Amino acid sequence: MESERKTVLVTGASRGIGSEIAARFAREGCRVVLNYHLHEREAKELAEKLEAGRPAIPGGWVLPVRADVSDFSQVREMFALARERFGPVDVLVNNAGVAQQKLFTDL
């Protein structure tokens, strides 16, 4: 993968599949914007983990950003923060989702 200093924004990146996607891009040498909505502690812990052991560069490698992706103004602000820190976003992984566990008969 040609990833030298590419910027990747992963929605729903604080846990589960999103955190694994973000970690993979980080291992490939990308700067990563970790979007989260509710799980701030997990997002910040992941950011610290992904920054660890990497060479220091201006702006760092990882930026955790709280934003509700169902709110256009918050998404716009998230992209503005990413652009301010890293430049334009090169790759967007739209991973955020909500699951409800109910009985089929209750749907």
Backbone as CSV, one residue per row, in Angstrom:
resi,resn,N_x,N_y,N_z,CA_x,CA_y,CA_z,C_x,C_y,C_z
1,MET,0.846,-1.182,0.000,0.000,0.000,0.000,0.889,1.242,0.000
2,GLU,0.640,2.168,-0.883,1.356,3.440,-0.911,0.701,4.349,0.116
3,SER,1.295,4.467,1.303,0.622,5.166,2.399,1.468,6.253,3.035
4,GLU,2.603,6.576,2.452,3.482,7.570,3.055,2.727,8.857,3.356
5,ARG,2.510,9.086,4.619,1.855,10.286,5.135,0.445,10.527,4.610
6,LYS,-0.231,9.493,4.206,-1.642,9.645,3.859,-2.426,9.815,5.153
7,THR,-3.534,10.535,5.066,-4.400,10.736,6.217,-5.676,9.935,6.024
8,VAL,-5.984,9.113,7.027,-7.157,8.242,6.993,-8.070,8.625,8.147
9,LEU,-9.354,8.821,7.870,-10.340,9.081,8.907,-11.223,7.844,9.015
10,VAL,-11.276,7.274,10.224,-12.085,6.081,10.473,-13.194,6.459,11.442
11,THR,-14.445,6.343,11.000,-15.557,6.599,11.911,-15.778,5.360,12.770
12,GLY,-16.307,5.581,13.962,-16.538,4.458,14.876,-15.257,3.725,15.222
13,ALA,-14.183,4.494,15.443,-12.850,3.899,15.586,-12.448,3.563,17.012
14,SER,-13.290,3.821,17.982,-12.853,3.624,19.369,-12.843,2.164,19.803
15,ARG,-13.618,1.315,19.125,-13.719,-0.078,19.559,-13.954,-0.995,18.366
16,GLY,-13.839,-2.272,18.612,-14.237,-3.282,17.650,-13.531,-3.194,16.307
17,ILE,-14.310,-3.402,15.254,-13.761,-3.406,13.901,-13.096,-2.072,13.580
18,GLY,-13.701,-0.964,13.998,-13.132,0.356,13.714,-11.743,0.534,14.286
19,SER,-11.523,0.063,15.504,-10.190,0.205,16.099,-9.177,-0.659,15.366
20,GLU,-9.594,-1.828,14.903,-8.685,-2.699,14.143,-8.352,-2.093,12.781
21,ILE,-9.338,-1.486,12.136,-9.091,-0.806,10.859,-8.093,0.322,11.065
22,ALA,-8.316,1.136,12.094,-7.415,2.257,12.381,-6.002,1.762,12.664
23,ALA,-5.884,0.697,13.446,-4.563,0.151,13.779,-3.845,-0.336,12.525
24,ARG,-4.570,-0.943,11.623,-3.952,-1.438,10.384,-3.404,-0.281,9.554
25,PHE,-4.189,0.776,9.390,-3.704,1.934,8.641,-2.497,2.562,9.331
26,ALA,-2.516,2.614,10.656,-1.370,3.165,11.393,-0.124,2.323,11.143
27,ARG,-0.261,1.007,11.167,0.883,0.127,10.893,1.429,0.327,9.485
28,GLU,0.569,0.738,8.565,0.992,0.978,7.180,1.648,2.348,7.005
29,GLY,1.721,3.129,8.096,2.403,4.417,8.035,1.510,5.617,7.812
30,CYS,0.208,5.427,7.927,-0.731,6.533,7.727,-0.918,7.334,9.008
31,ARG,-1.291,8.577,8.835,-1.823,9.365,9.943,-3.294,8.991,10.047
32,VAL,-3.782,8.880,11.280,-5.136,8.361,11.465,-5.956,9.300,12.345
33,VAL,-7.149,9.641,11.862,-8.129,10.381,12.648,-9.110,9.349,13.188
34,LEU,-9.177,9.265,14.515,-10.054,8.303,15.192,-11.349,8.996,15.578
35,ASN,-12.408,8.752,14.843,-13.700,9.311,15.212,-14.358,8.419,16.258
36,TYR,-14.932,9.063,17.271,-15.720,8.355,18.281,-16.869,9.252,18.675
37,HIS,-17.887,8.667,19.270,-19.018,9.456,19.738,-19.187,9.317,21.241
38,LEU,-19.217,8.108,21.741,-19.493,7.877,23.159,-18.307,7.345,23.950
39,HIS,-17.335,6.744,23.308,-16.290,5.999,24.009,-14.953,6.750,23.992
40,GLU,-14.934,7.878,24.697,-13.749,8.739,24.712,-12.525,8.034,25.294
41,ARG,-12.692,7.363,26.419,-11.546,6.706,27.056,-10.897,5.704,26.103
42,GLU,-11.705,4.881,25.466,-11.175,3.886,24.537,-10.462,4.539,23.360
43,ALA,-11.033,5.625,22.843,-10.414,6.322,21.704,-9.066,6.912,22.099
44,LYS,-8.993,7.516,23.270,-7.726,8.112,23.707,-6.685,7.041,24.017
45,GLU,-7.115,5.926,24.592,-6.177,4.818,24.835,-5.644,4.259,23.519
46,LEU,-6.515,4.124,22.531,-6.079,3.642,21.221,-5.110,4.632,20.587
47,ALA,-5.402,5.919,20.699,-4.505,6.936,20.136,-3.117,6.828,20.757
48,GLU,-3.053,6.682,22.072,-1.758,6.542,22.745,-1.030,5.292,22.269
49,LYS,-1.757,4.202,22.138,-1.164,2.942,21.684,-0.612,3.083,20.263
50,LEU,-1.357,3.735,19.384,-0.929,3.869,17.993,0.225,4.850,17.832
51,GLU,0.338,5.818,18.727,1.452,6.779,18.687,2.736,6.172,19.249
52,ALA,2.604,5.225,20.167,3.758,4.665,20.879,4.761,4.041,19.910
53,GLY,6.015,4.381,20.126,7.090,3.780,19.356,7.268,4.324,17.956
54,ARG,6.480,5.301,17.567,6.609,5.875,16.225,7.470,7.120,16.297
55,PRO,8.182,7.440,15.242,9.014,8.639,15.265,8.151,9.893,15.405
56,ALA,8.656,10.856,16.147,7.920,12.104,16.333,7.897,12.886,15.023
57,ILE,6.708,13.349,14.652,6.561,14.212,13.483,5.645,15.360,13.868
58,PRO,5.764,16.513,13.203,4.875,17.633,13.515,3.409,17.224,13.369
59,GLY,2.617,17.497,14.386,1.204,17.149,14.363,0.898,15.751,14.847
60,GLY,1.943,14.930,15.006,1.743,13.564,15.474,1.185,12.660,14.394
61,TRP,0.816,11.459,14.794,0.307,10.441,13.876,-1.185,10.193,14.024
62,VAL,-1.733,10.464,15.215,-3.112,10.066,15.502,-3.858,11.224,16.150
63,LEU,-5.109,11.416,15.726,-5.956,12.468,16.281,-7.322,11.880,16.623
64,PRO,-7.637,11.727,17.921,-8.984,11.297,18.281,-9.939,12.496,18.255
65,VAL,-11.107,12.322,17.641,-12.075,13.420,17.519,-13.468,12.906,17.852
66,ARG,-14.114,13.572,18.817,-15.505,13.233,19.146,-16.418,13.929,18.138
67,ALA,-17.279,13.149,17.502,-18.280,13.709,16.593,-19.382,12.686,16.374
68,ASP,-20.604,13.170,16.365,-21.762,12.346,16.032,-21.916,12.412,14.516
69,VAL,-21.676,11.300,13.828,-21.689,11.327,12.363,-23.087,11.519,11.782
70,SER,-24.113,11.513,12.607,-25.457,11.821,12.119,-25.739,13.321,12.153
71,ASP,-24.782,14.110,12.634,-24.924,15.564,12.732,-23.942,16.226,11.761
72,PHE,-24.472,16.817,10.687,-23.632,17.373,9.630,-22.628,18.400,10.154
73,SER,-23.048,19.263,11.071,-22.131,20.294,11.575,-20.965,19.671,12.346
74,GLN,-21.217,18.592,13.073,-20.131,17.921,13.790,-19.179,17.223,12.820
75,VAL,-19.715,16.659,11.756,-18.870,16.026,10.740,-18.006,17.079,10.059
76,ARG,-18.589,18.205,9.720,-17.829,19.295,9.099,-16.690,19.744,10.019
77,GLU,-16.975,19.890,11.308,-15.953,20.294,12.275,-14.866,19.227,12.402
78,MET,-15.251,17.956,12.384,-14.274,16.870,12.463,-13.305,16.936,11.274
79,PHE,-13.830,17.136,10.081,-12.964,17.243,8.905,-12.087,18.487,8.980
80,ALA,-12.619,19.579,9.521,-11.817,20.795,9.679,-10.657,20.552,10.643
81,LEU,-10.910,19.860,11.746,-9.841,19.543,12.703,-8.790,18.641,12.065
82,ALA,-9.243,17.659,11.298,-8.309,16.758,10.612,-7.444,17.536,9.625
83,ARG,-8.071,18.397,8.844,-7.346,19.191,7.844,-6.351,20.137,8.516
84,GLU,-6.771,20.730,9.628,-5.893,21.647,10.362,-4.650,20.925,10.883
85,ARG,-4.817,19.703,11.358,-3.710,18.957,11.951,-2.848,18.251,10.905
86,PHE,-3.494,17.594,9.933,-2.779,16.706,9.015,-2.835,17.111,7.549
87,GLY,-3.673,18.071,7.205,-3.924,18.343,5.794,-5.186,17.596,5.373
88,PRO,-5.443,17.532,4.070,-6.693,16.911,3.618,-6.763,15.420,3.943
89,VAL,-7.972,14.949,4.145,-8.206,13.521,4.375,-8.133,12.811,3.027
90,ASP,-7.283,11.791,2.947,-7.114,11.026,1.713,-8.053,9.830,1.624
91,VAL,-8.359,9.238,2.783,-9.176,8.019,2.817,-10.201,8.160,3.936
92,LEU,-11.451,7.836,3.631,-12.512,7.804,4.636,-13.027,6.378,4.743
93,VAL,-13.017,5.849,5.968,-13.616,4.540,6.231,-14.848,4.798,7.086
94,ASN,-16.012,4.649,6.477,-17.261,4.921,7.172,-17.716,3.642,7.875
95,ASN,-17.233,3.478,9.099,-17.449,2.258,9.861,-18.506,2.417,10.952
96,ALA,-18.866,3.638,11.308,-19.772,3.866,12.439,-21.122,3.221,12.197
97,GLY,-21.670,2.663,13.251,-22.985,2.054,13.145,-23.573,1.831,14.518
98,VAL,-24.848,1.603,14.542,-25.545,1.343,15.796,-26.288,0.031,15.642
99,ALA,-26.156,-0.808,16.622,-26.864,-2.088,16.597,-27.823,-2.143,17.774
100,GLN,-28.984,-2.653,17.521,-29.954,-2.864,18.588,-30.228,-4.348,18.688
101,GLN,-30.149,-4.854,19.884,-30.442,-6.269,20.082,-31.852,-6.398,20.640
102,LYS,-32.728,-6.956,19.815,-34.118,-7.173,20.212,-34.571,-8.510,19.652
103,LEU,-35.620,-8.996,20.213,-36.257,-10.161,19.623,-36.847,-9.769,18.277
104,PHE,-36.815,-10.678,17.332,-37.363,-10.409,16.010,-38.816,-9.950,16.109
105,THR,-39.572,-10.537,17.004,-40.991,-10.195,17.147,-41.202,-8.796,17.702
106,ASP,-40.162,-8.204,18.290,-40.270,-6.858,18.848,-39.903,-5.770,17.847
107,LEU,-39.409,-6.153,16.687,-38.989,-5.153,15.699,-40.133,-4.514,14.991
